[in-house]
């Protein structure tokens, strides 16, 4: 991953833990002792920390109340739920999205380092864009909001004006015109 970040893991699946350990040193640390311990660690963690969890841990086969509480108390934390997807669990996936889970890792297919890296990157970007969106003034025109969000996404990925132009589907000249039309500075 391009930028350092803290990672907390609350799941016992050895394949996912191995995949995460290949990406991030924090994944090798011992598991927090349950949802309350994870919640306490996340309160102390730096902004941008990700949590990868088993949403059924201590839930007796149902989605864990500890996860719902964590997401309600810390809505700005990016949480990735790692679970085996099956038709019977689609309602649970919808519930996880309603609760505020940033991403879902479909096990076992996405337990390896490459798929997990992609999922973690998307989860981090989604959290970043949520923070940017909350900071934007309500009176900005829609075109300006779209351009600023595309710029934030390009910058978060480590890109510059060329990446922003690609995200908006235009070249540098068109990008400069689009920024001017939206009342924004040149990139």
C-alpha positions as YAML, in Angstrom:
chain: A
units: angstrom
residues:
- id: 1
  name: UNK
  ca: [0.00, 0.00, 0.00]
- id: 2
  name: UNK
  ca: [1.27, 3.45, -0.80]
- id: 3
  name: UNK
  ca: [0.84, 5.28, 2.51]
- id: 4
  name: UNK
  ca: [1.44, 3.94, 6.02]
- id: 5
  name: UNK
  ca: [-1.61, 3.32, 8.16]
- id: 6
  name: UNK
  ca: [-2.54, 1.44, 11.31]
- id: 7
  name: UNK
  ca: [-4.38, -1.86, 10.98]
- id: 8
  name: UNK
  ca: [-6.32, -3.66, 13.70]
- id: 9
  name: UNK
  ca: [-7.52, -7.20, 13.07]
- id: 10
  name: UNK
  ca: [-10.31, -8.99, 14.92]
- id: 11
  name: UNK
  ca: [-10.75, -12.29, 13.15]
- id: 12
  name: UNK
  ca: [-9.33, -15.75, 13.54]
- id: 13
  name: UNK
  ca: [-9.39, -16.91, 9.89]
- id: 14
  name: UNK
  ca: [-5.78, -18.04, 9.28]
- id: 15
  name: UNK
  ca: [-5.90, -17.44, 5.51]
- id: 16
  name: UNK
  ca: [-6.99, -13.82, 5.91]
- id: 17
  name: UNK
  ca: [-4.51, -13.22, 8.72]
- id: 18
  name: UNK
  ca: [-1.73, -14.64, 6.52]
- id: 19
  name: UNK
  ca: [-2.81, -12.43, 3.61]
- id: 20
  name: UNK
  ca: [-2.90, -9.35, 5.82]
- id: 21
  name: UNK
  ca: [0.46, -10.23, 7.40]
- id: 22
  name: UNK
  ca: [1.95, -10.20, 3.91]
- id: 23
  name: UNK
  ca: [0.74, -6.61, 3.49]
- id: 24
  name: UNK
  ca: [1.04, -5.02, 6.89]
- id: 25
  name: UNK
  ca: [3.19, -5.65, 9.95]
- id: 26
  name: UNK
  ca: [0.34, -4.74, 12.34]
- id: 27
  name: UNK
  ca: [-1.61, -7.78, 11.13]
- id: 28
  name: UNK
  ca: [0.90, -9.99, 12.95]
- id: 29
  name: UNK
  ca: [0.02, -8.54, 16.35]
- id: 30
  name: UNK
  ca: [-2.18, -10.51, 18.74]
- id: 31
  name: UNK
  ca: [-5.93, -10.25, 18.32]
- id: 32
  name: UNK
  ca: [-7.73, -7.80, 20.58]
- id: 33
  name: UNK
  ca: [-9.69, -9.68, 23.24]
- id: 34
  name: UNK
  ca: [-13.12, -9.07, 21.69]
- id: 35
  name: UNK
  ca: [-15.23, -6.16, 20.52]
- id: 36
  name: UNK
  ca: [-14.79, -4.02, 23.64]
- id: 37
  name: UNK
  ca: [-11.00, -4.29, 23.38]
- id: 38
  name: UNK
  ca: [-11.10, -3.44, 19.67]
- id: 39
  name: UNK
  ca: [-13.32, -0.44, 20.38]
- id: 40
  name: UNK
  ca: [-10.88, 0.77, 23.05]
- id: 41
  name: UNK
  ca: [-7.90, 0.32, 20.70]
- id: 42
  name: UNK
  ca: [-9.67, 2.18, 17.89]
- id: 43
  name: UNK
  ca: [-10.40, 5.10, 20.21]
- id: 44
  name: UNK
  ca: [-6.65, 5.41, 20.85]
- id: 45
  name: UNK
  ca: [-5.64, 4.72, 17.23]
- id: 46
  name: UNK
  ca: [-4.52, 7.46, 14.83]
- id: 47
  name: UNK
  ca: [-6.92, 8.74, 12.15]
- id: 48
  name: UNK
  ca: [-6.96, 6.54, 9.08]
- id: 49
  name: UNK
  ca: [-6.74, 3.30, 11.06]
- id: 50
  name: UNK
  ca: [-8.45, 0.34, 9.41]
- id: 51
  name: UNK
  ca: [-10.08, -2.58, 11.18]
- id: 52
  name: UNK
  ca: [-10.58, -5.96, 9.53]
- id: 53
  name: UNK
  ca: [-13.12, -8.04, 11.42]
- id: 54
  name: UNK
  ca: [-15.17, -11.21, 11.41]
- id: 55
  name: UNK
  ca: [-18.69, -9.74, 11.66]
- id: 56
  name: UNK
  ca: [-20.01, -12.92, 13.27]
- id: 57
  name: UNK
  ca: [-17.37, -13.15, 16.03]
- id: 58
  name: UNK
  ca: [-19.17, -13.68, 19.35]
- id: 59
  name: UNK
  ca: [-22.50, -13.31, 17.55]
- id: 60
  name: UNK
  ca: [-23.62, -16.92, 17.83]
- id: 61
  name: UNK
  ca: [-24.07, -17.22, 14.05]
- id: 62
  name: UNK
  ca: [-25.65, -13.76, 13.76]
- id: 63
  name: UNK
  ca: [-24.00, -10.42, 13.10]
- id: 64
  name: UNK
  ca: [-22.22, -9.37, 16.27]
- id: 65
  name: UNK
  ca: [-23.78, -6.65, 18.42]
- id: 66
  name: UNK
  ca: [-20.23, -5.54, 19.22]
- id: 67
  name: UNK
  ca: [-19.67, -4.62, 15.57]
- id: 68
  name: UNK
  ca: [-22.91, -2.64, 15.41]
- id: 69
  name: UNK
  ca: [-21.93, -0.78, 18.58]
- id: 70
  name: UNK
  ca: [-18.42, -0.09, 17.24]
- id: 71
  name: UNK
  ca: [-19.77, 1.36, 13.98]
- id: 72
  name: UNK
  ca: [-22.36, 3.46, 15.83]
- id: 73
  name: UNK
  ca: [-19.81, 4.87, 18.28]
- id: 74
  name: UNK
  ca: [-16.96, 5.37, 15.79]
- id: 75
  name: UNK
  ca: [-18.57, 6.08, 12.41]
- id: 76
  name: UNK
  ca: [-15.39, 7.60, 10.97]
- id: 77
  name: UNK
  ca: [-13.40, 4.37, 11.39]
- id: 78
  name: UNK
  ca: [-13.09, 2.24, 8.26]
- id: 79
  name: UNK
  ca: [-14.12, -1.33, 8.97]
- id: 80
  name: UNK
  ca: [-13.70, -4.20, 6.51]
- id: 81
  name: UNK
  ca: [-15.91, -7.21, 7.22]
- id: 82
  name: UNK
  ca: [-14.36, -10.52, 6.14]
- id: 83
  name: UNK
  ca: [-16.95, -13.24, 5.65]
- id: 84
  name: UNK
  ca: [-17.84, -16.16, 3.47]
- id: 85
  name: UNK
  ca: [-20.46, -14.97, 1.03]
- id: 86
  name: UNK
  ca: [-23.42, -17.23, 0.46]
- id: 87
  name: UNK
  ca: [-26.95, -16.51, -0.81]
- id: 88
  name: UNK
  ca: [-28.28, -16.83, 2.75]
- id: 89
  name: UNK
  ca: [-25.95, -14.03, 3.89]
- id: 90
  name: UNK
  ca: [-26.95, -11.34, 1.37]
- id: 91
  name: UNK
  ca: [-29.32, -9.78, 3.91]
- id: 92
  name: UNK
  ca: [-26.40, -9.62, 6.36]
- id: 93
  name: UNK
  ca: [-24.24, -7.88, 3.74]
- id: 94
  name: UNK
  ca: [-26.99, -5.28, 3.26]
- id: 95
  name: UNK
  ca: [-27.20, -4.84, 7.04]
- id: 96
  name: UNK
  ca: [-23.41, -4.40, 7.26]
- id: 97
  name: UNK
  ca: [-23.61, -1.65, 4.64]
- id: 98
  name: UNK
  ca: [-26.44, 0.04, 6.55]
- id: 99
  name: UNK
  ca: [-24.36, -0.11, 9.74]
- id: 100
  name: UNK
  ca: [-21.45, 1.62, 7.95]
- id: 101
  name: UNK
  ca: [-18.95, -1.10, 7.04]
- id: 102
  name: UNK
  ca: [-16.57, 0.35, 4.43]
- id: 103
  name: UNK
  ca: [-15.95, -2.85, 2.46]
- id: 104
  name: UNK
  ca: [-16.65, -6.58, 2.49]
- id: 105
  name: UNK
  ca: [-13.95, -9.17, 1.79]
- id: 106
  name: UNK
  ca: [-15.58, -12.25, 0.24]
- id: 107
  name: UNK
  ca: [-13.91, -15.33, 1.67]
- id: 108
  name: UNK
  ca: [-12.15, -17.50, 0.67]
- id: 109
  name: UNK
  ca: [-11.64, -15.84, -2.74]
- id: 110
  name: UNK
  ca: [-10.36, -12.54, -1.35]
- id: 111
  name: UNK
  ca: [-8.15, -13.89, 1.44]
- id: 112
  name: UNK
  ca: [-4.85, -13.42, -0.42]
- id: 113
  name: UNK
  ca: [-2.56, -10.39, -0.28]
- id: 114
  name: UNK
  ca: [-3.49, -8.94, -3.71]
- id: 115
  name: UNK
  ca: [-7.27, -8.93, -3.23]
- id: 116
  name: UNK
  ca: [-6.90, -7.73, 0.35]
- id: 117
  name: UNK
  ca: [-4.64, -4.88, -0.73]
- id: 118
  name: UNK
  ca: [-7.28, -3.75, -3.22]
- id: 119
  name: UNK
  ca: [-10.04, -3.97, -0.59]
- id: 120
  name: UNK
  ca: [-7.99, -2.06, 2.01]
- id: 121
  name: UNK
  ca: [-7.15, 0.64, -0.53]
- id: 122
  name: UNK
  ca: [-10.84, 1.05, -1.41]
- id: 123
  name: UNK
  ca: [-11.80, 1.17, 2.28]
- id: 124
  name: UNK
  ca: [-9.20, 3.86, 3.00]
- id: 125
  name: UNK
  ca: [-10.28, 5.92, -0.02]
- id: 126
  name: UNK
  ca: [-13.94, 5.68, 0.95]
- id: 127
  name: UNK
  ca: [-13.20, 6.94, 4.47]
- id: 128
  name: UNK
  ca: [-11.08, 9.78, 3.08]
- id: 129
  name: UNK
  ca: [-13.84, 10.82, 0.66]
- id: 130
  name: UNK
  ca: [-16.40, 10.77, 3.49]
- id: 131
  name: UNK
  ca: [-14.22, 13.21, 5.45]
- id: 132
  name: UNK
  ca: [-13.72, 15.45, 2.40]
- id: 133
  name: UNK
  ca: [-17.46, 15.43, 1.62]
- id: 134
  name: UNK
  ca: [-18.32, 16.47, 5.18]
- id: 135
  name: UNK
  ca: [-15.84, 19.36, 4.93]
- id: 136
  name: UNK
  ca: [-17.26, 20.79, 1.68]
- id: 137
  name: UNK
  ca: [-19.53, 23.81, 2.00]
- id: 138
  name: UNK
  ca: [-23.16, 23.07, 1.18]
- id: 139
  name: UNK
  ca: [-23.42, 25.92, -1.32]
- id: 140
  name: UNK
  ca: [-20.88, 24.54, -3.83]
- id: 141
  name: UNK
  ca: [-22.33, 23.79, -7.26]
- id: 142
  name: UNK
  ca: [-22.57, 20.11, -8.19]
- id: 143
  name: UNK
  ca: [-19.85, 20.39, -10.84]
- id: 144
  name: UNK
  ca: [-17.43, 21.85, -8.28]
- id: 145
  name: UNK
  ca: [-18.23, 19.07, -5.80]
- id: 146
  name: UNK
  ca: [-17.66, 16.38, -8.44]
- id: 147
  name: UNK
  ca: [-14.35, 17.96, -9.47]
- id: 148
  name: UNK
  ca: [-13.16, 18.35, -5.87]
- id: 149
  name: UNK
  ca: [-14.08, 14.76, -5.01]
- id: 150
  name: UNK
  ca: [-12.28, 13.50, -8.12]
- id: 151
  name: UNK
  ca: [-9.26, 15.63, -7.14]
- id: 152
  name: UNK
  ca: [-9.33, 14.25, -3.61]
- id: 153
  name: UNK
  ca: [-9.54, 10.70, -4.92]
- id: 154
  name: UNK
  ca: [-6.66, 11.27, -7.36]
- id: 155
  name: UNK
  ca: [-4.52, 12.91, -4.67]
- id: 156
  name: UNK
  ca: [-5.29, 10.13, -2.18]
- id: 157
  name: UNK
  ca: [-4.08, 7.59, -4.74]
- id: 158
  name: UNK
  ca: [-0.85, 9.57, -5.11]
- id: 159
  name: UNK
  ca: [-1.67, 11.09, -8.49]
- id: 160
  name: UNK
  ca: [-1.46, 14.63, -9.76]
- id: 161
  name: UNK
  ca: [-3.24, 16.61, -12.48]
- id: 162
  name: UNK
  ca: [-2.87, 13.79, -15.04]
- id: 163
  name: UNK
  ca: [-4.59, 11.33, -12.67]
- id: 164
  name: UNK
  ca: [-7.34, 13.90, -12.03]
- id: 165
  name: UNK
  ca: [-7.82, 14.35, -15.78]
- id: 166
  name: UNK
  ca: [-8.07, 10.58, -16.18]
- id: 167
  name: UNK
  ca: [-10.61, 10.37, -13.36]
- id: 168
  name: UNK
  ca: [-12.72, 13.04, -15.03]
- id: 169
  name: UNK
  ca: [-12.18, 11.61, -18.52]
- id: 170
  name: UNK
  ca: [-10.39, 14.64, -19.96]
- id: 171
  name: UNK
  ca: [-6.96, 15.99, -20.85]
- id: 172
  name: UNK
  ca: [-5.02, 18.75, -19.11]
- id: 173
  name: UNK
  ca: [-6.55, 21.61, -21.15]
- id: 174
  name: UNK
  ca: [-10.07, 20.33, -20.63]
- id: 175
  name: UNK
  ca: [-9.29, 19.85, -16.95]
- id: 176
  name: UNK
  ca: [-8.16, 23.48, -16.65]
- id: 177
  name: UNK
  ca: [-11.36, 24.63, -18.39]
- id: 178
  name: UNK
  ca: [-13.52, 22.40, -16.16]
- id: 179
  name: UNK
  ca: [-11.86, 23.81, -13.03]
- id: 180
  name: UNK
  ca: [-12.33, 27.37, -14.29]
- id: 181
  name: UNK
  ca: [-15.99, 26.71, -15.15]
- id: 182
  name: UNK
  ca: [-16.55, 25.31, -11.63]
- id: 183
  name: UNK
  ca: [-14.87, 28.36, -10.06]
- id: 184
  name: UNK
  ca: [-11.90, 26.29, -8.87]
- id: 185
  name: UNK
  ca: [-8.17, 27.05, -9.20]
- id: 186
  name: UNK
  ca: [-6.12, 25.41, -11.95]
- id: 187
  name: UNK
  ca: [-4.73, 22.01, -10.93]
...
